[in-house]
Amino acid sequence: MKVMLRRHTNGHLIVYVAKKDLEEEVVDERPGTEGKILTLANGWELEISDLQQPLKLPQTVEAKRIA
């Protein structure tokens, strides 16, 4: 699914999922088997491969929901 990553004014990373009309704060980031795993405040875990470092935000990326 496509998600948009951006920074909130308080500096926290925010994920927006348009198909679900969901906007949640990232509470944890860790390395995964194919990329980076982001844990959202609602408990979702999204795996994003090929995430550029340093992050250039806002950007739209392809994510896979794993939990």
Residue pairs with C-beta under 8 A, 6 or more apart in sequence:
1 17
1 19
1 62
1 63
1 64
1 65
2 18
2 19
2 60
2 61
2 62
2 63
3 15
3 16
3 17
3 18
3 46
3 48
3 60
3 61
3 62
3 63
4 15
4 16
4 18
4 58
4 59
4 60
4 61
5 13
5 14
5 15
5 55
5 57
5 58
5 59
5 60
5 61
6 13
6 14
6 16
6 57
6 58
7 13
7 14
7 57
7 58
8 14
8 25
12 25
12 26
13 25
13 26
13 29
13 38
13 55
14 23
14 24
14 25
14 26
15 22
15 23
15 24
15 25
15 26
15 38
15 40
15 46
15 63
16 22
16 23
17 23
22 42
24 40
24 41
24 42
24 44
25 40
25 41
26 38
26 39
26 40
26 41
27 39
27 40
27 41
28 38
28 39
29 36
29 37
29 38
29 39
30 36
30 37
30 39
31 37
32 47
32 66
33 47
34 47
34 49
35 47
35 48
35 49
35 50
35 51
36 47
36 48
36 51
37 45
37 46
37 47
37 48
37 66
38 45
38 46
38 47
38 48
38 63
39 45
40 46
43 67
44 65
44 67
45 65
45 66
45 67
46 63
46 64
46 65
46 66
47 63
47 64
47 66
48 61
48 62
48 63
48 64
49 62
50 61
51 61
52 59
